[in-house]
Amino acid sequence: MTATRTRPSTRSPRVVQLDDHRRRRRPDAEQLVEPRRWWIIGVFFALLAAFTVAKLVQVQLGDAPDLAGRGQAVREYQQVVPAVRGSILDRNGVDLAVSVPEADVALSRKALHEAGKDGPEDLAAVATAVGPPLGIPERRIVAVLGRADPDDDHVVVAEGVSVAAVDVARKKLVKLNLQGIMGVEVRSERVHPGGESGLRVIGTLDADGRPTEMGGIERRFDDVLTGRDGRREGERSQTGRTIVGSERVQEAATPGHDVELTLDRTLQYEAERMLAAGVARSGAAGGIAVVGRPSTGELLAVAGAETDRSTGEVDLASGPLAFSDAFQAGSVFKLVTAAAAYEHGVVDDDTTFTVPYRIDVADRTFEDHHPHPTEQMRVDDVIADSSNVGTIQMGQRVGAERLHRALVDFGFGSPTDVGHPAESGGLLPDVAGWTEPDLAAASIGTFQSATVLQLWAAYNVIANGGEYVAPRLVNATVAPDGTRTAVERPPSRRVVSEAAAQRVDRALRAVVTGGTAKDLAIPGYVVAAKTGTGRMPSPERVNPNDDYRWADDQYHYVTTFAGYLPADRPQVSITVLLFDTPQGSSGAGSAGPVFADLARTSIRELGIGPSSVGVAPATRVRAAPASEPAPAGSDGGAGSSGQDDTGRSGG
C-alpha cells in the first residue's frame, strides 16, 4: 500500500503569543470599564461631600440654637431659694423659735488669677477684707487660697456665718474692685433662744425643716409660718461647682408670718422650774402645770416634767402632757357635782347631808379618806373637807343625765380646740351605760378622765361667774411688713347661772380658809381652790381583786391642786397635777406647794394687787355627830379626801 505523503509548505510559519493576543483585545475593554468605575467613585465622594456640607449647614443654621441651649443647660443651673420661716413669739414679742439665716462663703481663685491679682500680696489683701467680718483668721484664708488650683472657681473659706457679716465682707471687696470673686450659699437654722423651755408646746422641726409628728405650734401653723420660696440661677464649672459671681436672683423669697402666742416666756420658765422641783420633792414620776388668765382663756405657761427612774433626775417632759394625757383626777371634779346641784335646785345654802364614813351603792362601797362618825354637812363642808360620801349623796340628787350634761358643759369628754395637734378629749363614757356605782364614781371624779387643760378650763367657769371661756394659745399672726392679725376668739358660753357659780366659789374659798388646803393660803389674797387625790390603775394587772394594786403591792396616786386668785376678781388660774406619787400622797401635800409657788410668781410677774375684801376664814357648819347639833364655826371635821374599797378614788 502506497503511503500518501504531504509536502511541507513553502510559506514561512507565524508565531502568535498569548500575551500579544490579549493585548490586542484589552484596548476595547478599557474603553468600556475604566470610565464607569471612575464615575461611580466620583459620585460617591460627591455625595459624601454634599452630606457633610448639608450637615454643617444644618448645624449652623438649624441646630445651632438647640445645641447651644444644651451646652448652656449643662453649664447653668436653677435653684430654689428657701424662704425664711416665720418666728414663734411669746405674748410680749420675745422670740421662742426663730430661723437664723446662715451663709457658706466661697472665693474664686480663678477670677483672681484671670484678673492678675493672685500674688501673695493680693491674696493677703483679700484675706484682710473678708477675714475680720466673717470671723475667719486672715492667715487661714491666705493658706486656703494659696493651696487652691489657679483654675479653682469655688474655694470655700467660711461656713455658717451670718448674712450681715457677708454683706460687710462683700462691700469691702467692692472697694478693692473685686466684687465678682465671692459666692454665697444661704441656709437657715431653727433656734430656740429659751433652750428647751416651752419646746413641748412650740414643737420642733426635723432635719429637712418640716414639723415633726408632735410638732405643736410649728405643725398647727405650718402654712402660716412657711413663706414663699424664691428662685435663683447661676453657672457651674466642669467640676460641678458654682462659678463665683454667676449667681442671679430670679425671684426673691418671701419670709413666712410670725405667730404670737399667749405664753409668757418668764412664767413658762418659772413654771417648768418649780414643777420640776415639786416632782422631785414628792417622788412623783412626773407632773403638769397650767397657768393662765381665766377671763380670756390665755395660757401663760404650760409645763410638764418627768423623772428618769434609772437616774432619779427630773427633766422636762418628753411630750406635751397637758394636752395629750388624761387622768382620773379625783376630787377636783367635785366642783361640777356641786355646780350641777345648785343649778338644778336640788340643794341650797341651808341643805345639809347626813354623812357617814362609808356608803354602799349597789354592790360597791365608797369611803371617805379618814374614818369619822356620822356628821351633818352643808355643801361648803362637803367640798371643803372633800367628802366622797357627801358628794355622792349630792350626785344622786342630781342624777346621771344631769350630771353627765354638766360634765359635757364644763368641757369634759371633748378637746378644747386650743390648737395643739396632740390634744386629747379625755374619756367620758356615754350616760346610757351608767350604773348607780358609775354615777357615784362620776360624782367624785373616779369614773371619767380629763387632761389638765380641761381641768384648768373647768375651774375658769366658776372664776368667770358661770361662763366657759375656751383656752387660747395663739394671740395673733404677724406679717413680714409688721401687720398684726388677731386670731379670732371662740365665743364664750354660759354653763351655770351666776348665782350657782357664786355658791361654788364660796365653797372653793372654804377649802383654803379652813379645809383641806388651809395650810396653803396666800397672805393678802383670797384663793379659791380644790384638792384632789386619786389612785392610778396599775399598768399591769398583778392583783385579780384590785386593779389599782401595783407590782410593788402599793397604791400609786394622782394628786391635784386647782384654783384661782384673787377670788374676788380672778386674775390668774393655776392647775397642778402630779402623777405616780407614792402611797400617802395628797393633793394638798404634793401638788399644793407647787400651786403656791406659781401663785406667788404670777402675782409678781403679772403685777396682781391684793384682794380688795377681807380674807378672814368663812363661817362654816363643820362636821359633827348626827346626834348633836353642829356649832357654827366648829373646827372639828372629817378627812380631806376619800377612796372607795374597789380602788376608785376621790379626795
C-alpha positions in Angstrom: 0.0 0.0 0.0 1.5 3.2 -1.1 1.5 5.8 1.6 0.5 9.3 0.9 3.0 11.8 1.9 2.4 15.6 2.4 4.9 18.1 1.2 5.9 20.7 3.6 4.6 24.3 2.9 7.0 26.7 1.4 5.4 29.7 3.3 7.2 31.0 6.5 5.3 30.0 9.8 3.6 32.8 12.0 4.2 32.6 15.7 1.2 34.1 17.8 1.9 34.6 21.5 -0.9 34.6 24.1 0.0 38.0 25.7 0.0 39.6 22.4 -3.4 38.2 21.7 -4.7 39.7 25.0 -3.0 43.0 24.3 -4.8 43.2 21.0 -8.2 42.8 22.7 -7.7 45.0 26.0 -8.0 48.4 24.5 -11.6 47.8 23.6 -12.4 46.6 27.3 -10.7 49.5 28.9 -12.7 51.9 26.8 -15.9 50.3 28.4 -14.9 49.6 32.0 -12.5 52.3 33.3 -14.7 55.3 32.7 -17.6 53.6 34.6 -15.5 52.9 37.6 -14.2 56.4 38.0 -17.7 57.7 37.6 -19.0 55.6 40.5 -16.1 56.7 42.7 -16.7 60.3 41.8 -20.4 60.1 42.6 -19.7 58.5 46.0 -17.3 61.2 47.0 -19.5 63.9 45.7 -22.4 62.6 47.7 -20.2 62.3 50.8 -19.1 65.9 50.4 -22.7 67.0 49.8 -23.8 65.3 53.0 -21.0 66.8 55.0 -21.8 70.3 53.7 -25.5 69.8 54.3 -24.8 68.6 57.9 -22.7 71.7 58.5 -25.4 73.9 57.2 -27.9 72.2 59.4 -25.8 72.6 62.4 -25.0 76.2 61.7 -28.5 77.3 60.6 -30.9 74.7 62.2 -29.5 73.0 65.3 -27.1 75.8 66.5 -29.6 77.3 69.0 -30.6 73.9 70.3 -27.0 72.7 70.7 -26.1 76.0 72.3 -29.0 75.6 74.7 -27.9 72.1 75.6 -24.4 73.4 76.3 -25.8 76.2 78.3 -28.1 73.8 80.3 -25.1 71.8 81.2 -23.3 74.9 82.4 -26.3 76.8 84.0 -28.5 75.7 86.9 -31.6 76.9 88.7 -32.0 76.6 92.4 -34.8 77.2 94.9 -34.1 79.8 97.5 -35.9 78.7 100.7 -38.0 81.3 102.4 -37.1 82.2 106.0 -39.6 80.5 108.3 -41.6 82.9 110.5 -40.8 83.2 114.2 -42.8 82.0 117.1 -43.1 84.8 119.7 -44.4 85.0 123.3 -47.1 87.5 124.3 -44.5 90.2 124.6 -42.9 89.7 121.3 -39.9 87.8 122.7 -38.6 85.1 120.3 -39.4 81.5 121.3 -38.4 79.9 118.0 -36.6 81.8 115.2 -35.0 80.9 111.9 -31.5 82.4 111.7 -30.1 82.7 108.1 -26.5 81.3 107.8 -24.2 81.5 104.9 -21.4 79.4 103.4 -18.8 81.7 101.6 -16.6 80.7 98.7 -14.0 82.8 96.8 -12.9 82.3 93.1 -9.2 81.7 92.7 -9.8 81.5 89.0 -11.3 85.1 88.9 -8.3 86.4 90.9 -5.9 84.6 88.5 -7.6 86.0 85.4 -7.5 89.5 86.9 -3.8 89.1 87.6 -4.4 89.5 91.4 -3.4 86.2 92.8 0.0 87.0 94.1 0.9 86.8 97.7 0.1 90.4 98.4 -3.2 90.2 96.5 -4.3 87.2 98.5 -3.3 88.9 101.7 -5.4 91.9 100.7 -8.4 89.7 100.0 -8.0 88.0 103.4 -7.8 91.3 105.2 -11.0 92.4 103.5 -13.1 89.4 104.3 -11.5 87.7 107.3 -12.5 90.1 110.1 -16.2 90.4 109.1 -16.5 86.7 108.6 -14.7 85.9 111.9 -12.1 83.8 110.0 -8.3 84.3 110.7 -6.7 86.0 107.7 -3.8 83.6 107.6 -6.2 80.7 107.2 -7.8 82.4 104.2 -4.4 83.1 102.6 -3.4 79.5 103.2 -6.6 78.1 101.7 -6.4 80.3 98.6 -2.7 79.6 98.3 -3.3 75.8 98.2 -6.1 76.1 95.6 -5.5 75.5 91.9 -5.4 78.7 89.9 -8.4 77.5 87.9 -10.5 76.7 91.0 -13.6 78.9 90.9 -15.1 77.7 94.2 -12.8 77.8 97.2 -14.8 77.6 100.5 -13.4 79.9 103.1 -16.2 80.1 105.7 -19.3 78.1 106.8 -22.2 79.1 109.0 -21.6 82.8 109.2 -24.2 85.5 109.4 -25.7 87.1 106.3 -24.9 90.5 107.8 -21.2 89.6 108.1 -21.3 88.5 104.4 -22.7 91.9 103.4 -19.9 93.7 105.2 -17.3 91.5 103.5 -18.8 92.0 100.1 -18.7 95.8 100.5 -15.0 95.6 101.3 -14.3 93.6 98.2 -16.2 96.2 96.1 -13.7 98.8 97.4 -10.9 96.6 96.1 -12.7 96.3 92.8 -13.1 92.5 93.4 -16.9 92.3 93.6 -17.1 89.3 91.4 -15.0 86.9 93.4 -17.4 86.0 96.2 -20.1 83.4 96.1 -22.6 82.7 98.9 -24.9 79.8 99.7 -27.6 80.8 102.3 -29.5 78.4 104.6 -31.4 78.8 107.8 -31.3 77.1 111.2 -34.2 76.9 113.7 -33.0 78.4 117.0 -34.8 78.4 120.4 -33.4 81.3 122.5 -35.1 79.8 125.6 -33.5 76.4 125.1 -35.8 73.6 126.0 -38.2 75.8 127.8 -41.7 75.7 126.1 -40.4 73.4 123.4 -43.1 70.8 124.0 -45.8 73.4 123.3 -43.9 75.1 120.4 -42.9 71.9 118.7 -39.8 71.1 116.7 -38.7 70.6 113.0 -36.9 67.6 111.5 -33.7 67.7 109.6 -35.5 68.7 106.5 -37.2 71.7 108.2 -40.6 70.1 108.4 -42.7 69.9 111.6 -42.4 66.6 113.5 -45.4 64.4 114.3 -45.7 66.1 117.7 -44.9 69.4 116.1 -47.1 71.6 118.3 -47.5 75.2 117.1 -44.9 74.5 114.4 -47.2 71.9 112.9 -50.5 73.6 113.6 -49.5 76.8 111.9 -47.1 75.4 109.4 -48.9 77.0 106.5 -48.7 80.4 108.2 -45.0 80.1 109.2 -43.9 78.9 105.9 -43.1 81.6 103.4 -42.9 81.6 99.6 -39.6 80.2 98.2 -37.6 82.2 95.7 -35.5 81.2 92.7 -32.0 81.9 91.6 -29.8 80.8 88.7 -26.1 80.5 88.1 -23.4 78.7 86.3 -21.3 75.7 87.2 -17.8 74.8 86.2 -16.7 71.5 84.7 -16.1 70.3 88.3 -19.8 70.9 89.2 -19.1 73.9 91.5 -20.9 77.2 91.3 -18.9 79.8 89.4 -18.5 82.6 91.8 -20.2 85.8 90.6 -22.5 84.0 88.3 -25.5 83.8 90.7 -28.6 85.8 89.7 -31.8 86.1 91.7 -34.9 85.4 89.5 -37.5 85.8 92.3 -36.8 86.9 95.8 -38.1 84.7 98.6 -40.9 86.0 100.9 -40.5 85.2 104.6 -43.3 83.5 106.5 -45.6 85.1 109.0 -44.7 85.2 112.7 -47.1 83.5 115.2 -47.6 85.3 118.5 -48.5 83.0 121.4 -50.3 83.8 124.7 -47.3 82.3 126.6 -45.2 84.5 128.8 -41.6 83.3 128.4 -40.6 84.2 132.0 -43.6 82.5 133.6 -43.1 79.5 131.3 -39.5 79.1 132.5 -40.5 79.5 136.2 -43.4 77.1 135.9 -41.1 74.4 134.5 -38.5 75.0 137.2 -41.0 75.0 140.1 -42.8 72.0 138.7 -39.6 70.0 138.3 -38.7 70.9 141.9 -42.2 69.7 143.1 -41.9 66.4 141.2 -38.5 65.7 142.8 -39.7 66.7 146.3 -42.8 64.5 146.1 -41.1 61.5 144.5 -43.6 61.6 141.6 -43.0 60.1 138.2 -44.0 63.4 136.6 -46.1 66.5 136.8 -48.1 69.0 134.8 -48.8 72.7 135.5 -51.0 75.2 133.6 -51.1 78.9 134.4 -53.3 81.4 132.6 -55.9 84.2 132.7 -59.4 82.9 133.3 -61.2 85.9 131.8 -59.6 85.5 128.4 -58.6 81.8 128.4 -55.0 82.8 127.6 -52.4 80.2 128.6 -49.4 81.9 130.1 -47.4 78.8 131.0 -47.9 75.1 130.1 -45.3 72.9 131.8 -44.5 69.2 132.0 -41.8 67.3 133.9 -40.8 63.7 134.2 -38.5 61.7 136.4 -35.9 59.4 134.8 -36.4 56.3 137.1 -32.9 55.0 136.2 -31.1 58.1 137.4 -33.6 59.8 139.6 -33.1 63.1 137.6 -36.1 65.2 136.8 -36.2 66.9 133.4 -38.8 68.5 131.1 -41.4 66.0 129.8 -40.8 64.2 126.5 -44.2 65.4 125.2 -47.0 68.0 125.7 -48.6 66.2 128.6 -51.1 69.0 129.5 -52.7 68.5 126.1 -52.2 64.8 125.4 -52.5 62.8 128.7 -55.8 62.2 130.6 -56.1 61.3 134.2 -58.8 60.2 136.7 -58.1 63.3 138.8 -60.4 62.6 141.7 -61.9 65.2 143.9 -61.1 68.2 141.7 -64.2 67.1 139.7 -66.4 67.7 142.7 -67.0 71.4 141.7 -69.0 70.1 138.7 -71.2 68.0 141.0 -71.8 70.9 143.3 -72.4 73.4 140.5 -75.0 71.0 138.9 -76.7 70.5 142.3 -77.0 74.3 142.8 -78.0 74.9 139.1 -80.8 72.3 139.2 -82.1 73.4 142.7 -81.5 70.1 144.4 -79.5 71.9 147.1 -79.4 75.4 148.6 -77.4 77.2 151.2 -79.2 75.5 154.0 -79.2 72.0 152.7 -77.4 69.5 155.0 -76.3 65.9 154.4 -76.0 63.2 156.9 -72.6 61.9 156.1 -71.3 58.6 157.5 -67.8 57.3 156.9 -68.8 54.9 154.2 -71.7 54.4 151.8 -72.9 51.3 149.9 -74.1 51.9 146.3 -75.4 48.7 144.8 -72.5 46.2 145.1 -69.9 48.9 145.7 -68.7 50.6 148.9 -67.3 54.1 148.9 -65.4 55.7 151.8 -64.1 59.0 153.0 -60.4 59.4 153.3 -60.3 59.1 157.1 -62.8 57.3 159.4 -65.2 59.6 161.2 -68.5 59.4 163.0 -71.7 60.3 161.1 -71.8 64.0 160.6 -74.1 66.8 159.3 -72.5 68.7 156.5 -73.6 71.6 154.3 -72.4 71.8 150.7 -69.5 74.1 151.6 -68.4 71.5 154.2 -68.6 68.6 151.8 -66.4 70.4 149.3 -64.0 71.9 151.8 -63.4 68.6 153.5 -63.6 66.7 150.2 -66.1 64.2 151.5 -66.7 61.4 149.0 -69.8 60.2 150.8 -71.4 63.7 150.9 -70.5 64.3 147.3 -72.1 61.0 146.2 -75.3 61.9 148.0 -75.2 65.2 146.1 -74.7 63.5 142.8 -77.5 61.1 143.5 -79.8 64.1 143.9 -78.6 65.5 140.6 -79.0 62.2 138.7 -76.9 60.6 135.9 -78.4 62.5 133.0 -78.0 65.9 134.5 -74.5 65.2 135.9 -73.4 63.9 132.5 -74.7 67.0 130.9 -72.9 69.2 133.4 -69.6 67.4 132.7 -70.0 68.0 129.0 -70.9 71.7 129.5 -67.8 72.1 131.7 -65.8 70.9 128.8 -65.1 67.3 129.6 -65.2 64.5 127.0 -64.1 66.5 124.0 -61.0 68.5 123.0 -60.9 72.2 123.8 -59.7 73.0 120.3 -56.9 75.1 121.7 -55.0 74.4 118.5 -52.3 71.9 119.7 -52.1 68.8 117.4 -51.6 66.5 120.4 -54.7 67.4 122.3 -56.9 64.7 123.7 -60.5 64.8 124.6 -60.2 62.7 127.7 -62.8 60.0 128.4 -66.4 60.5 129.4 -68.5 57.3 128.9 -71.9 57.7 127.4 -74.5 58.1 130.1 -76.7 55.4 128.6 -74.4 52.8 130.1 -74.1 54.3 133.5 -74.9 52.2 136.6 -75.6 53.5 140.1 -72.0 52.9 141.1 -70.9 54.7 137.9 -72.9 57.8 138.9 -71.3 57.6 142.4 -67.8 57.4 140.9 -68.5 60.2 138.4 -69.6 62.4 141.2 -66.3 62.2 142.9 -64.1 62.1 139.8 -63.1 58.5 139.5 -65.2 57.4 136.5 -64.2 60.0 133.9 -60.7 61.1 132.9 -59.6 64.5 131.7 -56.5 66.4 130.6 -55.0 69.1 132.9 -56.0 71.7 130.3 -59.7 70.6 130.6 -59.5 70.8 134.4 -58.0 74.3 134.1 -60.7 75.4 131.8 -63.4 73.9 134.1 -62.2 75.9 137.1 -62.3 79.0 135.0 -66.1 78.5 134.6 -66.5 79.3 138.3 -63.9 82.1 138.2 -65.9 83.7 135.3 -69.2 83.6 137.0 -70.6 80.5 135.2 -69.3 81.2 131.7 -67.0 78.8 129.8 -64.1 80.6 128.0 -62.2 78.4 125.7 -58.4 78.1 126.3 -56.3 80.1 123.9 -52.7 79.5 122.9 -52.3 81.9 120.0 -52.9 85.6 120.1 -52.1 86.8 116.5 -50.1 86.3 113.3 -47.7 89.0 112.2 -46.9 89.6 108.5 -43.3 90.4 107.3 -44.3 94.0 107.0 -45.4 94.1 110.7 -49.2 93.9 110.1 -50.7 92.1 113.1 -53.8 90.0 112.6 -55.5 88.8 115.8 -56.7 85.2 115.9 -60.5 85.1 116.3 -61.5 84.1 119.8 -64.1 81.3 120.2 -67.4 82.7 121.7 -67.9 82.1 125.4 -71.0 80.2 126.6 -72.9 80.0 129.8 -72.6 76.8 131.7 -74.3 77.6 135.0 -76.0 80.7 136.4 -74.0 83.4 138.1 -75.8 82.5 141.4 -74.7 78.9 141.2 -71.2 79.9 140.3 -71.0 82.2 143.3 -72.1 79.4 145.7 -69.4 77.1 144.3 -66.9 79.9 144.5 -67.7 80.2 148.2 -67.2 76.5 148.7 -63.8 76.7 147.0 -62.7 79.6 149.2 -63.6 77.4 152.2 -61.2 74.8 151.0 -58.3 77.2 151.6 -59.6 79.1 154.6 -60.4 76.0 156.7 -60.5 72.9 154.6 -58.0 70.5 153.0 -55.8 73.4 151.8 -55.8 75.6 154.9 -52.0 75.5 155.1 -51.6 76.9 151.6 -53.3 80.3 152.0 -51.5 83.3 150.2 -51.3 86.3 152.6 -53.3 89.2 151.4 -55.1 87.2 148.6 -58.4 85.3 148.7 -57.8 82.0 147.0 -60.5 79.6 145.7 -59.2 76.1 145.1 -59.8 72.4 145.4 -57.5 69.5 146.2 -57.7 66.0 144.6 -56.2 62.6 145.3 -56.9 59.5 143.2 -55.4 56.1 142.8 -53.8 55.2 139.4 -54.7 51.9 137.8 -51.8 49.5 137.7 -50.2 49.3 134.2 -50.4 45.5 134.5 -52.9 43.5 136.4 -51.0 41.9 139.3 -53.9 41.5 141.7 -57.0 39.8 140.4 -59.1 41.5 143.0 -57.7 45.1 142.8 -56.8 46.8 139.5 -55.2 49.6 141.5 -52.6 47.5 143.3 -49.2 47.8 141.6 -46.4 45.2 141.3 -44.8 46.7 144.4 -48.0 45.9 146.3 -48.5 49.6 146.8 -51.1 52.2 145.6 -49.8 54.9 143.3 -51.6 58.3 143.3 -52.6 61.2 141.1 -52.5 64.4 143.3 -54.1 67.6 142.1 -54.5 71.2 143.2 -56.6 73.6 141.1 -57.8 77.1 141.7 -57.7 80.8 141.0 -56.9 84.2 142.7 -57.7 86.7 143.9 -61.1 85.0 144.2 -62.9 88.4 144.4 -61.5 89.4 141.0 -59.8 86.4 139.4 -56.6 87.4 137.5 -54.8 84.1 137.3 -55.9 80.4 137.5 -53.5 77.6 138.1 -53.8 73.8 137.9 -51.1 71.4 139.1 -51.2 67.6 138.7 -48.5 65.2 139.9 -48.8 61.6 138.7 -47.5 58.3 140.1 -46.8 59.8 143.5 -46.1 57.4 146.4 -48.6 56.0 148.8 -49.7 58.5 151.4 -49.5 61.5 149.0 -52.3 64.1 148.8 -53.3 66.9 146.6 -52.5 69.5 149.3 -49.2 67.9 150.3 -47.8 67.2 146.9 -49.3 69.5 144.3 -50.3 72.3 146.7 -46.8 73.6 147.3 -46.2 73.9 143.5 -49.5 75.8 143.2 -48.5 78.2 146.0 -45.1 78.8 144.4 -46.7 79.5 141.0 -49.3 81.8 142.6 -46.6 84.0 144.2 -44.6 84.1 141.0 -47.7 85.1 139.0 -48.5 87.8 141.5 -45.0 89.2 141.0 -44.7 88.8 137.2 -48.3 90.0 136.4 -48.4 92.7 138.9 -51.6 91.4 140.7 -52.7 93.5 143.6 -54.0 92.2 146.9 -57.6 91.2 147.4 -60.0 94.1 148.0 -62.0 92.2 150.5 -61.1 90.6 153.8 -59.5 87.2 153.9 -60.8 86.0 157.3 -62.0 82.4 157.4 -65.6 82.0 156.3 -68.2 80.9 158.9 -68.9 77.2 158.3 -71.0 74.4 159.7 -68.3 71.9 160.5 -68.7 68.2 160.7 -70.4 67.0 163.9 -72.0 63.8 165.0 -75.5 63.4 163.6 -77.0 63.2 167.1 -75.6 66.5 168.2 -76.1 70.0 166.7 -73.1 71.3 164.9 -71.9 74.6 166.4 -71.2 77.4 164.0 -67.5 77.8 163.3 -66.6 74.5 164.7 -63.1 73.3 163.9 -63.8 69.6 164.0 -64.0 67.8 160.7 -63.8 64.8 158.5 -60.8 63.9 156.5 -59.6 65.6 153.4 -60.2 63.1 150.7 -61.7 59.7 150.0 -61.1 56.3 148.5 -63.5 53.5 147.8 -62.6 49.9 148.5 -62.5 48.9 144.8 -59.6 51.2 144.1 -61.6 54.1 142.6 -60.5 57.2 144.4 -61.5 60.7 145.1 -60.4 63.3 147.6 
